[in-house]
């Protein structure tokens, strides 16, 4: 029998919302593999007993719907109960989408109770269908130090999350509601303005809630789409594809998209889907976008810079439309390499050093000799490999040394596709090409940080040339690994914003 002591009373006007929350919570539990498995279910309920401080007494029997309703009821009727359920489910359920659903319900139920006297539930139909645009995300990001959890997908989700957390420096949710008065439908604006005005009086912040700015499609800095591949299981050709995206912002607080499990021959098609999804999401924005591929070692030579988008209609080369770089999954995971990496990145960020920025590896040097040379020339931030980093090659060893020594930029050139390069390509030497680009970057305010854009322009120049020579020109052969330690896709985070694999 479920203990019903210390439960909270539900105001009459929230009875309907309570029933909906109960029904949706029960539905999520029914879909959970962790709840269906007897052994895992026992551990889940044991953790929930500890979190709620009550014995539910349901471990020794199956869980038909009526008993799941009892579990949901026990959590709904206790302060923080739904959040405890989400945190316990997060320990056992491999599908983060179900955990996110419970977190959203926990935030919503807390806020509906908190603002029961202000009829905030009347605004839910308007806000639940309002997507979080780049403007809204930037508006909140500028006012909070913590990133928004991944489960916030609509304006209602984000408002409920903001209102459910302690307001140490004032109600951050109130300026957000005020901002939404320019976004909701006309027939809801007066109602929302009245709610904001009333809540401003209650919280004593009438003078601090400014009139919201008119929504615009502002042009800012560079937006980023980061796409990561990670080997999945024991199969050689199975990968988890994750992605993060963030519109231009001074702080790195990316939003994680849904993970996919893909095979190697499906990589380009899966990337095309993500790029098109992201472009649709940013349809109201105006500004440059860069794409970064975080690759494991077995994919570092994958020609991602030659992939296309809109494959099903008229294919368009990604490298023509976006500055495109690759990144090392191994370095991001190897935290013991990060101190040196950050030290070299400081040279990139400060854009003051002009000498010794480039080191060109020699095919005759051993990995130890290269290590000593890089350690001695600690101003180096760009390493040019003597050859592509193919398996069991000198280039592969040079790449590993460069990653361990913290070189933010590692450049190499693929072997030409033909034996009869045109005269222009014959005159170009890899180190000369890179040196010229770096020198040109130093004449700009961005310094070496402009190198990815310079590589992008080299690629565009190559595509403007003769397509029949597309494998010969330097712009088609150049590969740049560019790693910013301050912009890492995260793998872990607070409960409810985790980054575990979720398969479509």
Buried (B, 14 or more C-beta within 10 A) or exposed (E): EBBEEEBEEBEEEBEEBBEBBBEBBBBBBEBBEBBEEEEBBEBBBBBBBEBBEBBBBBBEEEBEEEBBBBBBBBBBBBEBBBBBBBBBBBEBBEBBBBBBBBBBBBBBBBBBBEBBEBEBBEBBEBBBEBEBBBBBBBBBBEEBEEBBBBBBBBBBBBBBBBBBEEEEEEBBBBBBBBBBBBBBEEEBBEBBBEBBEBBBEBBEBEEEBEEBEEEEEBEBEBBBBBBBBBBBEEEEEBBBBBBBBBBBBEEBBBBBBBBBBBEBEBBBEBBBBBBBBBBEBBEEBEBBBBBBBBBBBEBBBBEBBBBBBEBEEEEEBBBBBBBBBBBBBBBBEEEEBBEBBBEBBEBBBEBEBEEEBBBBBEEEBEBEEBBEBBEEBBEBBBBBBBBBBEEEBBBBBBBBBBBBBBBBBBBBBBEBEEEEBBEEBEEBEBBEBBBEBBEEBBEEEEBBBBBBBBBBBBBBEBBEBEEEBBBBBBBBBBBBBBBBBEBBBBBEBEBBBBBBBBEE
